Amino acid sequence: MGKRIESIPQKNVEALQAYPWPGNIRELKNVTERAMIINPGPVLHLDVPIMVHSGAPPPQQENSGTLEDVEKRHIIEALKATEWRVSGKNGAAEILGINPKTLTSRMKRLGIQRNKKNT
């Protein structure tokens, strides 16, 4: 981006390493690009998303099923972690690293609706 970055605060580096990056490399890229745009100086302060945990250990993820099944489970888990908040700060879309409208569209395509089974 043509910007000279001389350092990243240690707490930001630790947050980058601790965050599971459910949106994969695209989410990391978006966080980095946003920080580059927002930060005026040579120190890069990153706004690393916060994973919301209910206190209970995460359920064992199944590695079987179609890609659509895995995507559906992943979206539902993000929605549960945010108490079904799709957008906004610490919403499911932010955790997944996608646009809220994209998440809403995928939820519709996958038939994901909040009900007693999913809450």
Secondary structure, DSSP 8 states (H G I E B T S, - for coil): ------B--HHHHHHHHHS--TTHHHHHHHHHHHHHHH--SSB-----------SS--------S-HHHHHHHHHHHHHHHTTT--SSTT-HHHHHTS-HHHHHHHHHHHT----TTT-
